[in-house]
C-alpha cells in the first residue's frame, strides 16, 4: 500500500520516480567511473546508490526514506511512543512528578502517534538530527554536520535546497573531506550521481531551482509522471543507461575473453 501512496505523491508533484533515479544515476555514474579509469569499488557504488536518491530526502514519502524508515517500523515506533506516553503520564500522576508539565509531555508523546506517516518521518528526521547535533559536541564535526542537515531537510519544501547547486556543493564538500580522511575517492561518484538526479528532474514540468532564492528554473518539460510522456521518457533514460553499462562493463569483458581465446587457439590450435 505504501508504494501506491508513493506513486500518488509522485503524480501530484510531477517528478521522476525513485526507481528511475536509482537506476539512471547509479548506472551512469558507475559506467563513467569505469570508462575514465577510476574503476568500481564497493564504497563508491554505495555512495553512488545513496546519492542517486539523496536529493529527495526533503520529501518524507520518497523512496529513500520509505526504505530507510518503512511503514512497518513507523507503526512499531508509534506504539512504543504511545506506551511511553501513557507510562510517563501514569508515573507523573502517581509520583506527582513535575506537574502539570509532565502531563503535557505525556500528551505530546501520544499526540505524535496520531500524525500521518509523512509528518511522522519529518518529526523523526528532526529528532534524529537534533540528537546527532548534540552528540557532535563530543563526537566530532561529522555528527554535527549530518545532524544539522537532517534538521534543515526535515522542514524544507520539496525541490528546495537539496535540488540546487548548493546541495551539490554541500554534499560534495562532505564527501571530499571524507575521501581525504579515508583515502578513498568517494566524492567523484557521489557528486556525479547527485548531479544526475537533478539533471533527470530537469526533464519534468516542475524543473529545478538551481540558485534559490532566485526564482529562475532549469527545466526541459518533456514528461509528466503518470502520463504516457512520463512512461516514455523514463524508459528511454533507463534503456540508455543499460546501453552505457553494457559498453562500459560487458563489451570490454567480451574483448578480454576474445583475446584469451585467440591466445589459446594460437598456442594449441595447430596441435
Buried (B, 14 or more C-beta within 10 A) or exposed (E): EEEEBBBEBBBEBBBBBBBBBBBBBBBBBBBBBBEEEBEBBEBBBBBBBBBBBBBBBBBBBBBBBBEBBEBEEBEEBBEEBBEBBEEBBEEBEEEEEEEEEBBEBBEEBBEBBEBEBEEBBBEBBBBBBBBBBEEBEEEEEBBBBBBBBBBBBBEBEBBBBBBBBBBBEBBBEBBBBBBEEEEBBBBBBBBBBBBBBBBBBBBBBBBBBBEBEEEEEBBEEBBBBBEEBBEEBBEEBBEEBBEBBEEBBEEEEEEEEEEEEEEEEEEEEEE
